[in-house]
Amino acid sequence: MRRFIVFLLVGGTNTVIGISMQYGFMWLTHNPYFSNGLAYFIGFWLSFWWHDSLTFGDIEAKSKHRIYLYVLVYILSFIANFISLAITVDYFGISPFIAFIISAGVFAIVSYLLNLRFVFTNKQTALD
């Protein structure tokens, strides 16, 4: 349960920073897709460092090549994020500022499940 709570705290902090960047980039560019992509690209590095050292830092079975798996998980999570952003903005007509929050939730769920399963693996349960 501790790992899941730390994941939520780290992810929550990264999400606040990321959404702040999205809002700032949106203010500058008026393009929700560019703003979303740039913020997630910048947030990738902070996210990996925090999750590697804080969330999953106690896992012994770490691969030195886990950055490549993390990149793949991040890309897949971002695809889910982007699809949810497009659906909420283009299909439902929701404001990009609200859609950023919804798509961040989709990203968080997909990212946690894939990271736990493929990147930071061990024999413990998902909520340890």
C-alpha positions as CSV (number, residue, x, y, z in Angstrom):
1,M,0.0,0.0,0.0
2,R,2.9,2.3,0.7
3,R,4.1,2.1,-2.9
4,F,0.7,3.0,-4.3
5,I,0.4,6.0,-2.0
6,V,3.9,7.2,-3.0
7,F,3.0,6.6,-6.6
8,L,-0.1,8.8,-6.1
9,L,1.9,11.6,-4.4
10,V,4.7,11.6,-7.0
11,G,2.2,11.3,-9.8
12,G,0.0,14.0,-8.3
13,T,3.0,16.4,-7.9
14,N,4.1,15.7,-11.5
15,T,0.5,16.1,-12.7
16,V,0.2,19.5,-11.1
17,I,3.5,20.6,-12.6
18,G,2.5,19.1,-16.0
19,I,-1.0,20.7,-16.1
20,S,0.5,24.0,-15.1
21,M,2.9,23.7,-18.1
22,Q,0.0,22.7,-20.3
23,Y,-2.0,25.8,-19.3
24,G,1.1,28.0,-19.8
25,F,1.8,26.5,-23.3
26,M,-1.9,26.8,-24.1
27,W,-1.9,30.4,-23.2
28,L,1.2,30.9,-25.5
29,T,0.2,28.8,-28.4
30,H,-3.6,28.2,-28.3
31,N,-3.0,24.7,-29.4
32,P,-4.1,22.0,-26.9
33,Y,-2.3,19.1,-28.7
34,F,1.1,20.9,-28.9
35,S,0.7,22.1,-25.3
36,N,-0.1,18.6,-24.1
37,G,2.8,17.0,-26.0
38,L,5.4,19.4,-24.9
39,A,4.4,19.3,-21.3
40,Y,4.4,15.5,-21.3
41,F,7.8,15.4,-23.0
42,I,9.3,17.7,-20.3
43,G,7.5,15.8,-17.6
44,F,8.9,12.4,-18.8
45,W,12.3,13.0,-17.2
46,L,11.0,14.3,-13.9
47,S,8.6,11.4,-13.7
48,F,11.2,8.7,-14.4
49,W,13.6,10.1,-11.9
50,W,11.0,10.4,-9.1
51,H,9.4,7.0,-9.8
52,D,12.8,5.3,-10.1
53,S,14.1,6.8,-6.8
54,L,11.0,7.3,-4.7
55,T,8.1,5.1,-5.8
56,F,9.9,1.9,-7.0
57,G,13.3,2.6,-5.5
58,D,13.2,-0.3,-3.1
59,I,12.6,-3.0,-5.7
60,E,15.6,-5.3,-6.0
61,A,14.9,-6.8,-9.4
62,K,15.8,-3.7,-11.5
63,S,17.0,-4.0,-15.0
64,K,19.7,-1.5,-16.0
65,H,17.8,-1.2,-19.3
66,R,14.5,-0.2,-17.6
67,I,14.7,3.2,-19.1
68,Y,13.9,1.7,-22.5
69,L,10.8,-0.1,-21.0
70,Y,9.9,3.1,-19.2
71,V,10.0,5.0,-22.5
72,L,7.7,2.4,-24.1
73,V,5.3,2.6,-21.2
74,Y,5.4,6.4,-21.3
75,I,4.6,6.3,-25.0
76,L,1.7,3.9,-24.6
77,S,0.4,6.0,-21.7
78,F,0.7,9.1,-23.7
79,I,-1.2,7.6,-26.6
80,A,-4.0,6.7,-24.2
81,N,-3.8,10.3,-22.9
82,F,-3.8,11.8,-26.3
83,I,-6.8,9.7,-27.4
84,S,-8.7,10.7,-24.3
85,L,-7.8,14.4,-24.9
86,A,-9.0,14.2,-28.6
87,I,-12.2,12.5,-27.6
88,T,-13.0,15.0,-24.9
89,V,-12.1,18.1,-26.9
90,D,-13.2,17.1,-30.4
91,Y,-16.0,14.8,-29.8
92,F,-17.6,16.0,-26.6
93,G,-16.5,19.7,-27.0
94,I,-15.1,19.9,-23.5
95,S,-12.8,22.8,-22.8
96,P,-9.1,21.8,-23.2
97,F,-8.4,23.0,-19.7
98,I,-10.9,20.5,-18.3
99,A,-9.8,17.8,-20.8
100,F,-6.2,18.1,-19.7
101,I,-7.3,17.0,-16.2
102,I,-9.4,14.1,-17.5
103,S,-6.6,12.9,-19.9
104,A,-4.1,13.2,-17.0
105,G,-6.2,10.7,-15.0
106,V,-6.2,8.3,-18.0
107,F,-2.4,8.6,-18.3
108,A,-1.9,8.0,-14.5
109,I,-3.9,4.7,-14.5
110,V,-2.3,3.3,-17.6
111,S,1.2,4.4,-16.5
112,Y,0.9,2.9,-13.1
113,L,-0.4,-0.5,-14.3
114,L,2.2,-0.8,-17.1
115,N,5.1,0.4,-15.0
116,L,4.3,-2.0,-12.2
117,R,3.9,-4.9,-14.6
118,F,6.8,-4.3,-17.0
119,V,9.3,-1.8,-15.7
120,F,9.6,-1.9,-12.0
121,T,8.8,-5.5,-11.5
122,N,8.9,-7.7,-8.4
123,K,6.9,-10.4,-6.8
124,Q,4.8,-8.1,-4.6
125,T,1.2,-7.2,-5.2
126,A,0.2,-4.1,-7.1
127,L,-0.8,-2.2,-4.0
128,D,2.3,-2.9,-1.8
